[in-house]
Amino acid sequence: METSALPKWEQLRVRQAEAEYDSVKKDARVAYALWCLTGIIGGHRFYLGDTARSIAMLFTLGGLGVWTLLDVVVVGRRVRAVNHSRRAAIMTRYGILEG
C-alpha cells in the first residue's frame, strides 16, 4: 500500500497494521517443510490453523496417505488463502480499505 500521500497519523496506522500482519502471516516454505516431515499426521494443517482437518489426518494417518499426497498441491493455495484472510481481518480492524 502506498503511504506517501497519506497524513503522518494515517501512515503510522498503516505501518502498525502491516507490522501486525507480518507477525501472523504464514510461510509456504515452512508449510511445505512440515508437509514433508509430518504430512501423514497433518502437521502442516495444524500450522495453517486447520485444526479439525489436522485431527482427522492424525487419526486416519492422512487418509491412509491419500490425503497427504493430495495436500502437496493444496498447501500453497491454502497458505495464500490463510494469509489473505488474516490480512483482510487486520486491515478491517484498523479501518484500512484496500483496493
Buried (B, 14 or more C-beta within 10 A) or exposed (E): EEBEEEEEEEBEBBEEBBEBBEEEBBEBEEBBBBBEEBBBBBBBBBBBEBEEBBBBBBEBBBBEEEBBEEBEEBBEEBBEEBBEEBBEEBBEEBEBEEE
